């Protein structure tokens, strides 16, 4: 039987995690809270059953936001990793960028599109593609 686990971790490698069930949803969040927490124009998340998520290495730093959500990150490098909120019990969001294979989890919807930055275009809007070979 093939292992279908989803694995990932932080930038420095101190934290590693595994989710043993496939995503309930895959989304880009445009809310001001996610944008601020990640320092980005939007945050891509996958949502999995919380019972299927486990930390295999390291320890997450937890932060409770003013909205009551719990955001976690690596205490060493600061990588944003998970998000939990009480109105979705039993679920945990994992940042797509922290996955080992983020390319396998393309967002299928945009959450809080009314809060997106004005220069961010949604998939149904036309945008010019800029390609670069520079690696950051």
C-alpha positions as semicolon CSV with decimal commas, in nm:
position;residue;x (nm);y (nm);z (nm)
1;X;0,000;0,000;0,000
2;X;0,136;0,341;-0,100
3;X;0,186;0,604;0,173
4;X;-0,030;0,905;0,087
5;X;0,085;1,115;0,380
6;X;0,144;1,486;0,334
7;X;0,475;1,596;0,484
8;X;0,647;1,925;0,538
9;X;0,835;2,147;0,775
10;X;0,987;2,482;0,844
11;X;1,263;2,664;0,657
12;X;1,543;2,569;0,897
13;X;1,437;2,205;0,933
14;X;1,385;2,215;1,311
15;X;1,013;2,133;1,271
16;X;0,877;1,844;1,063
17;X;0,512;1,736;1,039
18;X;0,290;1,478;0,873
19;X;-0,080;1,466;0,783
20;X;-0,214;1,118;0,714
21;X;-0,539;1,224;0,543
22;X;-0,592;1,418;0,223
23;X;-0,710;1,781;0,235
24;X;-1,069;1,877;0,303
25;X;-1,001;2,196;0,108
26;X;-0,720;2,388;-0,062
27;X;-0,746;2,766;-0,064
28;X;-0,577;3,103;-0,087
29;X;-0,674;3,329;0,203
30;X;-0,676;3,702;0,140
31;X;-0,786;3,817;0,488
32;X;-0,589;4,097;0,649
33;X;-0,494;3,874;0,944
34;X;-0,335;3,604;0,726
35;X;-0,160;3,862;0,512
36;X;-0,013;4,033;0,819
37;X;0,088;3,709;0,993
38;X;0,265;3,578;0,682
39;X;0,400;3,907;0,551
40;X;0,254;3,818;0,212
41;X;-0,022;3,928;-0,025
42;X;-0,216;3,605;0,046
43;X;-0,158;3,271;0,213
44;X;-0,220;2,932;0,053
45;X;-0,353;2,672;0,299
46;X;-0,465;2,313;0,294
47;X;-0,715;2,201;0,556
48;X;-0,691;1,850;0,703
49;X;-0,863;1,670;0,990
50;X;-0,677;1,772;1,306
51;X;-0,664;1,408;1,417
52;X;-0,451;1,327;1,110
53;X;-0,189;1,595;1,183
54;X;0,121;1,527;1,391
55;X;0,450;1,696;1,466
56;X;0,729;1,447;1,399
57;X;1,021;1,668;1,498
58;X;1,062;1,989;1,694
59;X;0,811;2,203;1,874
60;X;0,570;2,466;1,748
61;X;0,542;2,810;1,903
62;X;0,174;2,899;1,950
63;X;0,023;3,246;1,920
64;X;-0,341;3,330;1,998
65;X;-0,467;3,613;1,779
66;X;-0,718;3,883;1,873
67;X;-0,980;3,678;1,683
68;X;-0,910;3,375;1,906
69;X;-0,735;3,175;1,634
70;X;-0,419;2,981;1,711
71;X;-0,131;3,033;1,469
72;X;0,185;2,827;1,499
73;X;0,534;2,881;1,370
74;X;0,889;2,760;1,415
75;X;1,040;2,933;1,717
76;X;1,382;2,940;1,548
77;X;1,327;3,049;1,186
78;X;0,973;3,192;1,214
79;X;0,811;2,989;0,935
80;X;0,431;3,012;0,960
81;X;0,296;2,656;0,977
82;X;-0,063;2,610;1,101
83;X;-0,388;2,785;1,183
84;X;-0,679;2,668;1,399
85;X;-1,006;2,842;1,488
86;X;-1,292;2,732;1,713
87;X;-1,566;2,770;1,450
88;X;-1,403;2,484;1,256
89;X;-1,345;2,225;1,530
90;X;-1,150;1,916;1,431
91;X;-0,975;2,091;1,142
92;X;-0,629;2,241;1,105
93;X;-0,494;2,453;0,821
94;X;-0,136;2,397;0,708
95;X;0,052;2,654;0,501
96;X;0,095;2,513;0,152
97;X;0,439;2,673;0,125
98;X;0,563;2,459;0,415
99;X;0,472;2,132;0,239
100;X;0,741;1,915;0,082
101;X;0,534;1,900;-0,238
102;X;0,334;2,224;-0,252
103;X;0,288;2,181;-0,626
104;X;0,050;1,890;-0,553
105;X;-0,196;2,115;-0,368
106;X;-0,310;2,394;-0,597
107;X;-0,570;2,616;-0,429
108;X;-0,920;2,553;-0,559
109;X;-1,082;2,863;-0,410
110;X;-1,011;3,208;-0,272
111;X;-1,122;3,290;0,082
112;X;-1,208;3,649;0,181
113;X;-1,159;3,781;-0,174
114;X;-1,324;4,108;-0,064
115;X;-1,018;4,169;0,159
116;X;-0,760;4,108;-0,114
117;X;-0,512;4,380;-0,195
118;X;-0,624;4,582;-0,498
119;X;-0,326;4,473;-0,709
120;X;-0,383;4,101;-0,644
121;X;-0,564;3,930;-0,931
122;X;-0,780;3,626;-0,876
123;X;-0,749;3,329;-1,117
124;X;-1,049;3,439;-1,325
125;X;-0,887;3,780;-1,377
126;X;-0,623;3,825;-1,647
127;X;-0,265;3,875;-1,542
128;X;0,068;3,899;-1,718
129;X;0,315;3,624;-1,637
130;X;0,671;3,714;-1,545
131;X;0,923;3,434;-1,539
132;X;1,263;3,431;-1,380
133;X;1,531;3,175;-1,323
134;X;1,654;3,348;-1,010
135;X;1,629;3,136;-0,698
136;X;1,580;3,311;-0,366
